[in-house]
Amino acid sequence: MYRAGTLILYERRGVYEIESIGEPPSSVEGGGLYYKLRSPFSTSNEIIYTPVDTTAFMRPLIDKAQAAQYLELCSQLESCPFSSRKTMDLAAHYRGMLASCKLEDCLLLIKEIYAKQRELASHSKKLGQVDQQYLKLAERLVCEEFSAVLHTTPELVKKQLYAAMRRKTAVSKESAAQKAAL
């Protein structure tokens, strides 16, 4: 059981703070204790009540050191963009990657779609709607978590994330050019 004040990742919805633990304001059959969750990044003042014994995915956020490690890992991840003419297959692939809510999987998904976006841009094409939807979701999950632990904004984290991916691309191009010269 988590304590009030704890920041958690709640399913694929993002970062939430546990404001309190107790009975919800309206009577719910079976009663019991509920977490009162509020997103520190939402302007809608949405509140979620979920049972403390829920089967919904929740995990505590990483710490600052882990965030730095994940940013470095992002530059080292090798991605292989998934392509399918069937949007259902593409959506299923992306849903499968996000099912665990693991940071590595979210980062890999971002990098995969980013590589796809770069490839399409070289042919003057754009990402499809499914790619855009899942890219935004993965970016939100990663950037909210990193910004919460690094005490910065999701926008700044997003810039750092893409800078890390570009560093890897630049290093890869440089090493490929060196190999070609030999």
Secondary structure as UniProt FT lines:
FT   TURN            4..5
FT   STRAND          7..10
FT   TURN            11..13
FT   STRAND          14..22
FT   TURN            29..30
FT   STRAND          34..38
FT   TURN            40..41
FT   STRAND          47..51
FT   TURN            52..53
FT   STRAND          58..60
FT   HELIX           64..76
FT   HELIX           87..98
FT   TURN            99..100
FT   HELIX           103..122
FT   TURN            123..124
FT   HELIX           129..150
FT   HELIX           154..181
//
